[in-house]
Amino acid sequence: MASSSSYSNCPCAACKFLRRKCMPDCIFAPYFPPEEPQKFANVHKIFGASNVSKLLNEVLPHQREDAVNSLAYEAEARIKDPVYGCVGAISVLQRQVIRLQKELDATNADLVRYTCNEMPTTQTSAGSRRINDAGGSSYGQSSGYYYNPSPWNNDPCDDGYHRGGDNNM
């Protein structure tokens, strides 16, 4: 009793979950294989089988796989974080990018300083890097070197360093 269709032997995850017979033209079968029952369960819990079916019928066939993957990702994110869903994950990643960009900027500043054979710096509480003439950290002295990583500084040498005591920070 061999069948040419795999749908009749083993129902897709959607039909199995919904406890219905999986037909050869099942809209869910290509995207919810029987090996991934949790994928459909999550999508159904968040969006509903009827809404997913309507969406898949409206989307062009070559875009359906991407649509199902997006629905599955959002459904999983919504289950993990019911309030923010995937937006929460995106927000965490954006904060991580900002933190890493700041770290990269500081490392590039160190690289410029080392390339120019400058003295080592210390981090002040204001966030600017400062070196005193003796090579140690200086929090209260007006002479020293300051690194200002802002792209709109008016440094005539264009190296990010301001020499002297009058600094607008």
GROMACS elastic network, one bead per residue, 0.5 to 0.9 nm:
[ bonds ]
;  ai    aj funct       b0    kb
    2     5     6  0.88048   500
    2     9     6  0.88487   500
    3     6     6  0.71016   500
    3     7     6  0.89955   500
    3     8     6  0.73795   500
    3     9     6  0.75698   500
    4     7     6  0.89244   500
    4     8     6  0.88055   500
    5     8     6  0.60943   500
    5     9     6  0.75541   500
    5    24     6  0.68606   500
    6     9     6  0.55060   500
    6    10     6  0.62970   500
    6    11     6  0.80647   500
    6    24     6  0.82608   500
    7    10     6  0.55107   500
    7    11     6  0.54422   500
    7    12     6  0.69462   500
    7    22     6  0.60878   500
    7    23     6  0.64933   500
    7    24     6  0.56988   500
    7    25     6  0.87849   500
    7    26     6  0.83473   500
    7    29     6  0.74572   500
    8    11     6  0.64578   500
    8    21     6  0.80990   500
    8    22     6  0.65270   500
    8    23     6  0.68650   500
    8    24     6  0.71043   500
   10    16     6  0.87339   500
   10    22     6  0.80604   500
   10    34     6  0.71827   500
   11    14     6  0.78909   500
   11    15     6  0.59379   500
   11    16     6  0.58154   500
   11    20     6  0.85239   500
   11    21     6  0.69863   500
   11    22     6  0.50863   500
   11    23     6  0.82460   500
   11    29     6  0.77088   500
   11    33     6  0.82069   500
   11    34     6  0.65518   500
   12    15     6  0.54495   500
   12    16     6  0.60908   500
   12    17     6  0.85120   500
   12    22     6  0.66216   500
   12    26     6  0.85177   500
   12    28     6  0.70923   500
   12    30     6  0.80917   500
   12    31     6  0.86151   500
   12    32     6  0.60002   500
   12    33     6  0.50509   500
   12    35     6  0.83702   500
   12    36     6  0.88558   500
   12    37     6  0.83013   500
   13    16     6  0.50871   500
   13    17     6  0.59756   500
   13    18     6  0.85021   500
   13    28     6  0.81157   500
   13    29     6  0.74639   500
   13    32     6  0.54211   500
   13    33     6  0.55129   500
   13    35     6  0.72811   500
   13    36     6  0.65109   500
   13    38     6  0.81571   500
   13    39     6  0.81637   500
   13    40     6  0.63467   500
   13    41     6  0.82524   500
   14    17     6  0.51208   500
   14    18     6  0.60663   500
   14    19     6  0.82972   500
   14    20     6  0.86935   500
   14    22     6  0.85319   500
   14    28     6  0.62930   500
   14    29     6  0.73483   500
   14    32     6  0.63332   500
   14    33     6  0.81352   500
   14    34     6  0.80239   500
   14    37     6  0.74026   500
   14    40     6  0.57994   500
   14    41     6  0.76958   500
   14    44     6  0.84979   500
   14    49     6  0.80957   500
   15    19     6  0.56553   500
   15    20     6  0.51500   500
   15    21     6  0.62964   500
   15    22     6  0.55394   500
   15    23     6  0.89210   500
   15    26     6  0.85339   500
   15    28     6  0.78657   500
   15    29     6  0.81280   500
   16    20     6  0.64201   500
   16    21     6  0.77876   500
   16    22     6  0.78404   500
   16    34     6  0.78278   500
   16    37     6  0.82355   500
   17    20     6  0.79714   500
   17    37     6  0.74877   500
   17    40     6  0.78473   500
   17    41     6  0.71477   500
   18    21     6  0.89309   500
   18    49     6  0.85676   500
   22    25     6  0.82447   500
   22    26     6  0.62273   500
   22    29     6  0.78168   500
   23    26     6  0.51772   500
   23    27     6  0.89751   500
   23    29     6  0.87470   500
   24    27     6  0.89514   500
   24    29     6  0.83609   500
   25    28     6  0.88055   500
   25    29     6  0.81151   500
   26    29     6  0.55266   500
   26    30     6  0.80851   500
   27    30     6  0.71698   500
   27    31     6  0.81493   500
   27    53     6  0.69306   500
   27    56     6  0.72309   500
   27    57     6  0.76922   500
   28    31     6  0.56027   500
   28    32     6  0.57756   500
   28    33     6  0.83208   500
   28    52     6  0.88211   500
   28    53     6  0.74797   500
   28    56     6  0.83588   500
   29    32     6  0.54164   500
   29    33     6  0.60565   500
   29    34     6  0.83397   500
   30    33     6  0.65871   500
   30    65     6  0.83692   500
   31    64     6  0.81604   500
   31    65     6  0.64285   500
   31    68     6  0.67592   500
   31    69     6  0.84791   500
   32    35     6  0.81722   500
   32    36     6  0.65192   500
   32    37     6  0.73648   500
   32    39     6  0.70507   500
   32    40     6  0.62468   500
   32    68     6  0.86055   500
   33    36     6  0.56866   500
   33    37     6  0.74054   500
   33    40     6  0.89542   500
   34    37     6  0.59568   500
   35    38     6  0.88800   500
   36    39     6  0.56024   500
   36    40     6  0.73678   500
   37    40     6  0.56734   500
   37    41     6  0.62999   500
   37    42     6  0.88368   500
   38    42     6  0.60164   500
   38    43     6  0.85113   500
   39    42     6  0.54623   500
   39    43     6  0.63997   500
   39    44     6  0.86654   500
   39    72     6  0.61934   500
   39    73     6  0.89828   500
   39    75     6  0.86127   500
   39    76     6  0.81682   500
   40    43     6  0.50112   500
   40    44     6  0.58474   500
   40    45     6  0.83374   500
   40    49     6  0.86489   500
   40    72     6  0.75647   500
   41    44     6  0.51578   500
   41    45     6  0.60357   500
   41    46     6  0.87266   500
   42    45     6  0.51159   500
   42    46     6  0.63436   500
   42    47     6  0.84646   500
   42    72     6  0.69958   500
   42    75     6  0.56333   500
   42    76     6  0.62512   500
   42    79     6  0.75481   500
   43    46     6  0.53784   500
   43    47     6  0.57163   500
   43    48     6  0.68442   500
   43    49     6  0.77215   500
   43    52     6  0.79868   500
   43    68     6  0.87213   500
   43    71     6  0.64192   500
   43    72     6  0.56274   500
   43    73     6  0.87105   500
   43    74     6  0.82623   500
   43    75     6  0.53041   500
   43    76     6  0.77348   500
   44    47     6  0.53588   500
   44    49     6  0.51553   500
   44    50     6  0.86065   500
   44    51     6  0.87990   500
   44    52     6  0.77719   500
   44    75     6  0.84434   500
   45    48     6  0.59319   500
   45    49     6  0.83580   500
   45    75     6  0.78618   500
   45    79     6  0.88381   500
   46    74     6  0.87213   500
   46    75     6  0.57670   500
   46    76     6  0.87924   500
   46    78     6  0.74966   500
   46    79     6  0.79262   500
   47    50     6  0.82629   500
   47    51     6  0.62874   500
   47    52     6  0.66294   500
   47    71     6  0.81966   500
   47    75     6  0.76833   500
   48    51     6  0.54882   500
   48    52     6  0.63380   500
   48    53     6  0.86792   500
   49    52     6  0.51280   500
   49    53     6  0.60258   500
   49    54     6  0.86060   500
   50    53     6  0.50859   500
   50    54     6  0.62142   500
   50    55     6  0.85840   500
   51    54     6  0.51005   500
   51    55     6  0.60834   500
   51    56     6  0.85989   500
   52    55     6  0.50171   500
   52    56     6  0.60937   500
   52    57     6  0.85740   500
   52    68     6  0.84100   500
   52    71     6  0.85084   500
   53    56     6  0.52013   500
   53    57     6  0.62330   500
   53    58     6  0.87288   500
   54    57     6  0.51819   500
   54    58     6  0.62963   500
   54    59     6  0.87617   500
   55    58     6  0.51635   500
   55    59     6  0.62087   500
   55    64     6  0.88260   500
   55    67     6  0.85239   500
   56    59     6  0.52218   500
   56    60     6  0.78873   500
   56    61     6  0.80429   500
   56    63     6  0.89037   500
   56    64     6  0.60973   500
   56    67     6  0.77101   500
   56    68     6  0.80435   500
   57    60     6  0.76805   500
   57    61     6  0.83003   500
   57    64     6  0.87075   500
   58    61     6  0.89026   500
   59    62     6  0.82728   500
   59    63     6  0.63494   500
   59    64     6  0.60730   500
   59    67     6  0.79716   500
   60    63     6  0.53934   500
   60    64     6  0.64466   500
   61    64     6  0.53217   500
   61    65     6  0.80468   500
   62    65     6  0.71199   500
   62    66     6  0.83490   500
   63    66     6  0.55070   500
   63    67     6  0.62652   500
   63    68     6  0.88222   500
   64    68     6  0.61032   500
   64    69     6  0.85178   500
   65    68     6  0.51548   500
   65    69     6  0.61379   500
   65    70     6  0.85655   500
   66    69     6  0.50501   500
   66    70     6  0.61050   500
   66    71     6  0.85623   500
   67    70     6  0.51043   500
   67    71     6  0.61524   500
   67    72     6  0.85615   500
   68    72     6  0.59923   500
   68    73     6  0.84881   500
   69    72     6  0.50519   500
   69    73     6  0.60792   500
   69    74     6  0.85555   500
   70    73     6  0.51190   500
   70    74     6  0.60962   500
   70    75     6  0.84125   500
   71    74     6  0.51771   500
   71    75     6  0.59127   500
   71    76     6  0.85064   500
   72    75     6  0.50714   500
   72    76     6  0.61171   500
   72    77     6  0.85326   500
   73    76     6  0.52548   500
   73    77     6  0.61493   500
   73    78     6  0.85609   500
   73    86     6  0.77234   500
   74    77     6  0.50043   500
   74    78     6  0.59616   500
   74    79     6  0.85397   500
   74    85     6  0.65015   500
   74    86     6  0.58236   500
   75    78     6  0.50243   500
   75    79     6  0.61883   500
   75    80     6  0.86731   500
   75    85     6  0.78088   500
   75    86     6  0.86379   500
   76    79     6  0.51638   500
   76    80     6  0.63238   500
   76    81     6  0.85683   500
   76    85     6  0.80316   500
   76    86     6  0.84979   500
   77    80     6  0.51150   500
   77    81     6  0.58947   500
   77    82     6  0.76458   500
   77    84     6  0.82104   500
   77    86     6  0.51348   500
   77    87     6  0.86150   500
   77    88     6  0.84999   500
   77    89     6  0.79113   500
   78    83     6  0.71842   500
   78    84     6  0.70338   500
   78    86     6  0.68432   500
   79    82     6  0.55971   500
   79    85     6  0.74302   500
   80    85     6  0.72003   500
   81    84     6  0.58174   500
   81    85     6  0.50275   500
   81    86     6  0.79492   500
   81    88     6  0.75721   500
   81    89     6  0.89964   500
   82    85     6  0.57640   500
   83    88     6  0.83539   500
   84    87     6  0.54055   500
   84    89     6  0.81350   500
   85    88     6  0.57198   500
   85    89     6  0.72095   500
   86    89     6  0.50317   500
   86    90     6  0.61996   500
   86    91     6  0.85671   500
   87    91     6  0.60602   500
   87    92     6  0.86384   500
   88    91     6  0.50563   500
   88    92     6  0.62988   500
   88    93     6  0.86981   500
   89    92     6  0.51708   500
   89    93     6  0.62888   500
   89    94     6  0.86705   500
   90    93     6  0.50814   500
   90    94     6  0.61161   500
   90    95     6  0.86817   500
   91    94     6  0.50527   500
   91    95     6  0.62667   500
   91    96     6  0.85966   500
   92    95     6  0.52558   500
   92    96     6  0.62701   500
   92    97     6  0.87727   500
   93    97     6  0.61970   500
   93    98     6  0.87075   500
   94    97     6  0.50318   500
   94    98     6  0.62938   500
   94    99     6  0.86557   500
   95    98     6  0.51106   500
   95    99     6  0.61973   500
   95   100     6  0.85865   500
   96    99     6  0.50820   500
   96   100     6  0.60722   500
   96   101     6  0.84679   500
   97   100     6  0.50848   500
   97   101     6  0.59674   500
   97   102     6  0.86089   500
   98   101     6  0.50305   500
   98   102     6  0.62823   500
   98   103     6  0.86466   500
   99   102     6  0.52350   500
   99   103     6  0.63002   500
   99   104     6  0.86700   500
  100   104     6  0.60371   500
  100   105     6  0.85247   500
  101   105     6  0.60943   500
  101   106     6  0.86041   500
  102   105     6  0.50248   500
  102   106     6  0.62186   500
  102   107     6  0.85770   500
  103   106     6  0.51461   500
  103   107     6  0.61471   500
  103   108     6  0.85760   500
  104   107     6  0.50003   500
  104   108     6  0.60251   500
  104   109     6  0.84820   500
  105   108     6  0.50878   500
  105   109     6  0.61400   500
  105   110     6  0.86375   500
  105   149     6  0.74182   500
  106   109     6  0.50181   500
  106   110     6  0.62400   500
  106   111     6  0.86161   500
  106   149     6  0.80784   500
  107   111     6  0.61439   500
  107   112     6  0.86578   500
  108   112     6  0.61840   500
  108   113     6  0.85311   500
  109   112     6  0.50951   500
  109   113     6  0.61446   500
  109   114     6  0.85816   500
  109   147     6  0.77514   500
  109   149     6  0.74632   500
  109   160     6  0.81974   500
  110   114     6  0.60282   500
  110   115     6  0.83966   500
  110   120     6  0.84767   500
  110   121     6  0.85105   500
  111   114     6  0.51214   500
  111   115     6  0.59680   500
  111   116     6  0.85319   500
  112   115     6  0.50434   500
  112   116     6  0.61685   500
  112   117     6  0.86307   500
  112   118     6  0.87013   500
  112   159     6  0.78645   500
  113   116     6  0.51698   500
  113   117     6  0.62464   500
  113   118     6  0.52098   500
  113   119     6  0.76505   500
  113   120     6  0.80307   500
  113   159     6  0.88767   500
  113   161     6  0.89463   500
  114   118     6  0.58027   500
  114   119     6  0.77797   500
  114   120     6  0.80428   500
  115   118     6  0.76572   500
  118   121     6  0.87269   500
  119   131     6  0.70532   500
  119   132     6  0.89688   500
  119   135     6  0.61556   500
  119   136     6  0.88684   500
  120   130     6  0.89099   500
  120   131     6  0.70490   500
  120   135     6  0.70337   500
  120   136     6  0.81078   500
  120   137     6  0.89944   500
  121   129     6  0.59495   500
  121   130     6  0.57211   500
  121   131     6  0.52554   500
  121   132     6  0.86722   500
  121   135     6  0.79734   500
  121   136     6  0.77171   500
  121   137     6  0.69262   500
  121   145     6  0.87538   500
  121   146     6  0.89500   500
  122   128     6  0.86651   500
  122   129     6  0.57879   500
  122   130     6  0.60806   500
  122   131     6  0.69116   500
  122   136     6  0.79732   500
  122   137     6  0.57501   500
  122   138     6  0.83735   500
  123   126     6  0.81135   500
  123   127     6  0.61949   500
  123   128     6  0.63154   500
  123   129     6  0.50604   500
  123   130     6  0.69212   500
  123   137     6  0.82828   500
  124   127     6  0.53911   500
  124   128     6  0.58382   500
  124   129     6  0.61606   500
  124   130     6  0.69772   500
  124   137     6  0.83801   500
  124   138     6  0.83615   500
  124   139     6  0.67774   500
  125   128     6  0.76613   500
  125   139     6  0.85428   500
  126   129     6  0.86656   500
  126   169     6  0.83461   500
  128   146     6  0.65420   500
  128   147     6  0.60516   500
  128   148     6  0.64607   500
  128   149     6  0.84363   500
  128   169     6  0.81631   500
  129   145     6  0.77304   500
  129   146     6  0.54141   500
  129   147     6  0.52175   500
  129   148     6  0.76557   500
  130   137     6  0.67316   500
  130   138     6  0.67343   500
  130   139     6  0.79404   500
  130   144     6  0.63730   500
  130   145     6  0.52766   500
  130   147     6  0.67649   500
  131   134     6  0.80272   500
  131   135     6  0.60035   500
  131   136     6  0.62876   500
  131   137     6  0.56198   500
  131   138     6  0.63749   500
  131   143     6  0.85572   500
  131   144     6  0.52116   500
  131   145     6  0.50975   500
  131   146     6  0.68979   500
  132   135     6  0.53970   500
  132   136     6  0.57709   500
  132   137     6  0.60201   500
  132   138     6  0.54735   500
  132   139     6  0.88642   500
  132   141     6  0.76587   500
  132   142     6  0.86959   500
  132   143     6  0.63954   500
  132   145     6  0.66397   500
  133   136     6  0.75948   500
  133   138     6  0.89491   500
  133   143     6  0.71757   500
  133   144     6  0.58492   500
  133   145     6  0.81889   500
  134   137     6  0.85509   500
  135   138     6  0.88516   500
  138   141     6  0.58300   500
  138   142     6  0.85008   500
  138   143     6  0.86378   500
  138   144     6  0.77252   500
  139   142     6  0.85725   500
  141   144     6  0.75748   500
  141   165     6  0.79608   500
  142   164     6  0.71329   500
  142   166     6  0.72844   500
  142   167     6  0.87284   500
  143   163     6  0.76226   500
  143   164     6  0.51012   500
  143   166     6  0.83653   500
  144   162     6  0.83983   500
  144   163     6  0.62698   500
  144   164     6  0.58323   500
  144   165     6  0.67136   500
  145   161     6  0.63751   500
  145   162     6  0.58253   500
  145   163     6  0.50563   500
  145   164     6  0.68012   500
  145   165     6  0.85097   500
  146   160     6  0.80556   500
  146   161     6  0.54832   500
  146   162     6  0.53317   500
  146   163     6  0.68251   500
  146   164     6  0.85647   500
  146   167     6  0.80866   500
  147   159     6  0.87282   500
  147   160     6  0.55394   500
  147   162     6  0.66513   500
  148   151     6  0.84718   500
  148   153     6  0.73421   500
  148   160     6  0.54092   500
  148   161     6  0.64488   500
  148   162     6  0.76699   500
  148   169     6  0.83473   500
  149   152     6  0.87655   500
  149   153     6  0.80598   500
  149   160     6  0.61562   500
  149   161     6  0.87391   500
  150   153     6  0.59379   500
  150   160     6  0.79703   500
  151   160     6  0.85440   500
  152   155     6  0.88206   500
  153   158     6  0.82310   500
  153   160     6  0.73989   500
  154   157     6  0.88175   500
  154   158     6  0.76436   500
  154   160     6  0.87392   500
  155   159     6  0.69539   500
  155   160     6  0.63345   500
  155   161     6  0.71139   500
  155   162     6  0.68610   500
  156   159     6  0.81499   500
  157   160     6  0.77448   500
  157   161     6  0.80833   500
  158   161     6  0.78617   500
  159   162     6  0.86514   500
  162   165     6  0.87964   500
  162   166     6  0.88493   500
  162   167     6  0.73416   500
  163   166     6  0.83862   500
  163   167     6  0.84402   500
  164   167     6  0.75061   500
